Amino acid sequence: MLRWPQSVYYGSNASVGGINIITRKGGIGDTYSATLELGNGTTATAFLSRRTARGGLSFALSHSDDHGYDQSGDGGEKDGLKRTTAILSGDYLVTEDLKLGFTLRRAGEDYDYDSTSFTATDAPGYVVDDPTQFGTRDERTLGVYGEYAMLEGRLTHRLAYEDTRYESTFNGGAPTLTRTEALKYRLSFGLDGRSVAEATIC
């Protein structure tokens, strides 16, 4: 979790805190891995990358099938969730001081939920079991960036552009589309490997 002021770099809505997700890159050479988790659902992941001393490419794929639980608490059907995420990322050291990189992310989600009763007279009666309710979400993110290091790496400039698009539907209805674009600049200064100052312009 990033606290203010670091979180401001990730948008005005994250000014009091934000989750910083670091894309896995792998080590020098070829890297392959896969996992499988079983329980109240299934989660499977796969990862592969190829890197040299100057940069590389990586691809990550994950799928989760969560059986969920009955949100209404009425003993009805479970409200599950299925989600698939794919991430392609790469970076390259153009010079000893300049790095360019990108991230492409695509995620799809199908989930169930229950109805709500606005005539309920108590909290337990507000959520009503309803097996007909479902929703979908499609997320697409593109990010490109450049980093330039100075003073033997202690001073770093980072300029990034991000384009995020969401498409969601409820019960097969017309989709709701949202899009967020951001151009961000970050200046970081460190001493002996420890960051002591940071400024961001979004």
C-alpha positions as CSV (number, residue, x, y, z in Angstrom):
1,M,0.0,0.0,0.0
2,L,1.3,3.4,-1.0
3,R,0.4,6.3,1.4
4,W,0.2,9.9,0.6
5,P,2.1,11.7,-1.1
6,Q,3.4,8.7,-3.1
7,S,-0.1,7.5,-4.0
8,V,-1.0,10.8,-5.7
9,Y,1.1,9.7,-8.7
10,Y,-1.6,7.0,-9.4
11,G,-4.5,9.5,-9.6
12,S,-6.5,12.0,-7.6
13,N,-8.8,9.3,-6.3
14,A,-5.8,7.6,-4.7
15,S,-4.6,10.6,-2.7
16,V,-5.0,8.8,0.6
17,G,-3.6,5.5,-0.5
18,G,-3.3,3.1,-3.4
19,I,-2.2,-0.4,-4.3
20,N,1.1,-0.4,-6.2
21,I,1.1,-3.4,-8.6
22,I,4.6,-4.3,-9.8
23,T,4.6,-6.3,-13.1
24,R,6.7,-9.4,-12.8
25,K,9.6,-9.4,-15.2
26,G,11.6,-12.6,-14.6
27,G,15.4,-13.0,-14.5
28,I,18.1,-13.0,-17.2
29,G,17.4,-15.7,-19.7
30,D,14.2,-17.7,-20.1
31,T,11.7,-18.0,-17.2
32,Y,8.7,-20.3,-17.1
33,S,6.3,-21.0,-14.2
34,A,2.7,-22.2,-13.5
35,T,0.6,-22.6,-10.4
36,L,-2.7,-24.3,-9.6
37,E,-4.8,-23.7,-6.4
38,L,-7.9,-25.7,-5.4
39,G,-10.4,-25.0,-2.7
40,N,-13.7,-23.1,-2.8
41,G,-12.9,-22.5,-6.4
42,T,-9.9,-22.8,-8.7
43,T,-7.0,-20.4,-9.5
44,A,-4.5,-21.2,-12.3
45,T,-1.6,-19.0,-13.5
46,A,1.1,-19.2,-16.1
47,F,4.1,-16.9,-16.6
48,L,6.9,-16.8,-19.2
49,S,9.6,-14.2,-20.0
50,R,12.8,-13.7,-21.9
51,R,15.3,-11.1,-20.7
52,T,18.8,-9.9,-21.5
53,A,20.9,-7.4,-19.6
54,R,19.2,-4.6,-21.6
55,G,15.6,-5.6,-21.2
56,G,13.0,-8.2,-22.3
57,L,9.4,-9.3,-22.6
58,S,7.1,-11.1,-20.3
59,F,3.6,-12.6,-20.5
60,A,1.4,-13.5,-17.6
61,L,-2.0,-15.3,-17.7
62,S,-4.3,-16.1,-14.8
63,H,-7.8,-17.5,-14.4
64,S,-9.9,-17.6,-11.2
65,D,-13.2,-19.4,-10.7
66,D,-14.5,-18.5,-7.2
67,H,-17.6,-20.3,-6.2
68,G,-18.5,-17.4,-3.9
69,Y,-21.2,-17.5,-1.2
70,D,-24.8,-16.6,-0.8
71,Q,-24.7,-12.8,-0.3
72,S,-28.3,-12.7,0.8
73,G,-27.7,-15.1,3.7
74,D,-31.1,-16.7,2.9
75,G,-29.6,-20.1,2.1
76,G,-29.9,-19.5,-1.7
77,E,-27.5,-20.1,-4.5
78,K,-23.8,-19.0,-4.3
79,D,-22.9,-15.8,-6.0
80,G,-19.7,-16.7,-7.9
81,L,-17.1,-14.9,-9.9
82,K,-14.9,-15.9,-12.8
83,R,-12.0,-13.7,-13.9
84,T,-9.3,-14.1,-16.6
85,T,-6.4,-11.6,-16.8
86,A,-3.6,-11.4,-19.4
87,I,-0.6,-9.0,-19.1
88,L,2.1,-8.4,-21.7
89,S,4.9,-6.1,-20.7
90,G,8.3,-5.2,-22.0
91,D,11.2,-2.8,-21.4
92,Y,14.5,-1.9,-23.1
93,L,17.5,0.0,-22.0
94,V,18.1,2.3,-25.1
95,T,21.2,3.8,-23.5
96,E,22.8,3.4,-20.1
97,D,20.6,6.1,-18.8
98,L,17.3,5.8,-20.8
99,K,14.8,3.0,-20.5
100,L,11.6,2.7,-22.5
101,G,8.8,0.3,-21.6
102,F,5.1,-0.7,-22.1
103,T,2.4,-2.7,-20.4
104,L,-0.8,-4.2,-22.1
105,R,-3.4,-5.6,-19.8
106,R,-6.7,-7.3,-20.6
107,A,-9.1,-8.7,-18.0
108,G,-12.6,-10.2,-18.3
109,E,-15.0,-10.9,-15.5
110,D,-18.3,-12.7,-15.1
111,Y,-20.1,-12.5,-11.7
112,D,-23.4,-13.2,-10.0
113,Y,-25.1,-11.0,-7.4
114,D,-28.4,-10.8,-5.6
115,S,-31.3,-8.2,-5.7
116,T,-32.0,-5.5,-3.2
117,S,-35.3,-4.6,-1.6
118,F,-35.8,-0.9,-1.0
119,T,-38.9,-1.7,1.2
120,A,-36.9,-3.8,3.7
121,T,-37.4,-2.8,7.3
122,D,-34.2,-4.3,8.6
123,A,-30.6,-4.9,7.3
124,P,-31.0,-8.7,6.7
125,G,-34.0,-8.1,4.5
126,Y,-32.2,-5.6,2.2
127,V,-30.4,-8.2,0.1
128,V,-32.7,-10.8,-1.5
129,D,-31.5,-14.1,-3.0
130,D,-32.0,-13.9,-6.8
131,P,-30.3,-16.5,-9.1
132,T,-31.1,-14.5,-12.2
133,Q,-28.8,-11.5,-11.6
134,F,-25.4,-11.4,-13.3
135,G,-22.9,-8.9,-14.6
136,T,-19.8,-8.8,-16.8
137,R,-16.8,-6.5,-17.0
138,D,-14.1,-6.0,-19.6
139,E,-11.0,-4.0,-18.7
140,R,-8.3,-2.9,-21.2
141,T,-5.2,-0.9,-20.1
142,L,-2.3,0.4,-22.2
143,G,0.7,2.0,-20.5
144,V,3.9,3.3,-22.1
145,Y,6.7,5.1,-20.2
146,G,10.2,6.4,-20.4
147,E,12.7,6.7,-17.6
148,Y,15.9,8.8,-17.7
149,A,18.5,8.5,-14.9
150,M,21.0,11.1,-13.9
151,L,23.7,11.6,-11.3
152,E,24.7,7.9,-11.4
153,G,21.0,6.8,-11.0
154,R,20.2,9.0,-8.0
155,L,18.0,11.4,-10.0
156,T,15.3,9.8,-12.1
157,H,12.8,11.3,-14.5
158,R,9.8,9.2,-15.4
159,L,7.1,10.2,-18.0
160,A,4.2,7.8,-18.5
161,Y,1.0,7.7,-20.5
162,E,-1.9,5.4,-19.5
163,D,-5.2,4.7,-21.2
164,T,-7.7,2.6,-19.3
165,R,-11.1,1.5,-20.7
166,Y,-13.9,-0.3,-18.9
167,E,-17.0,-1.9,-20.3
168,S,-19.6,-3.4,-17.9
169,T,-23.1,-4.9,-18.4
170,F,-25.8,-6.0,-16.0
171,N,-28.2,-8.9,-16.9
172,G,-27.2,-8.7,-20.6
173,G,-28.3,-5.1,-21.0
174,A,-26.6,-2.3,-22.9
175,P,-22.9,-1.8,-21.9
176,T,-21.6,1.1,-19.9
177,L,-18.3,2.5,-21.2
178,T,-15.8,4.5,-19.3
179,R,-12.3,5.7,-20.3
180,T,-9.5,7.3,-18.4
181,E,-6.4,8.8,-19.9
182,A,-3.5,10.2,-17.9
183,L,-0.1,11.7,-18.6
184,K,2.2,11.6,-15.6
185,Y,5.6,12.9,-14.8
186,R,7.6,11.9,-11.7
187,L,10.9,13.2,-10.4
188,S,12.7,11.1,-7.8
189,F,15.9,11.8,-6.0
190,G,17.7,9.3,-3.9
191,L,20.8,9.2,-1.7
192,D,22.7,5.9,-1.0
193,G,19.8,4.0,-2.6
194,R,17.1,5.5,-0.4
195,S,14.6,7.8,-1.8
196,V,14.6,11.2,0.0
197,A,12.6,13.4,-2.3
198,E,9.8,12.9,-4.9
199,A,7.7,15.2,-7.0
200,T,4.9,14.3,-9.3
201,I,2.9,16.2,-11.9
202,C,-0.2,14.5,-13.3
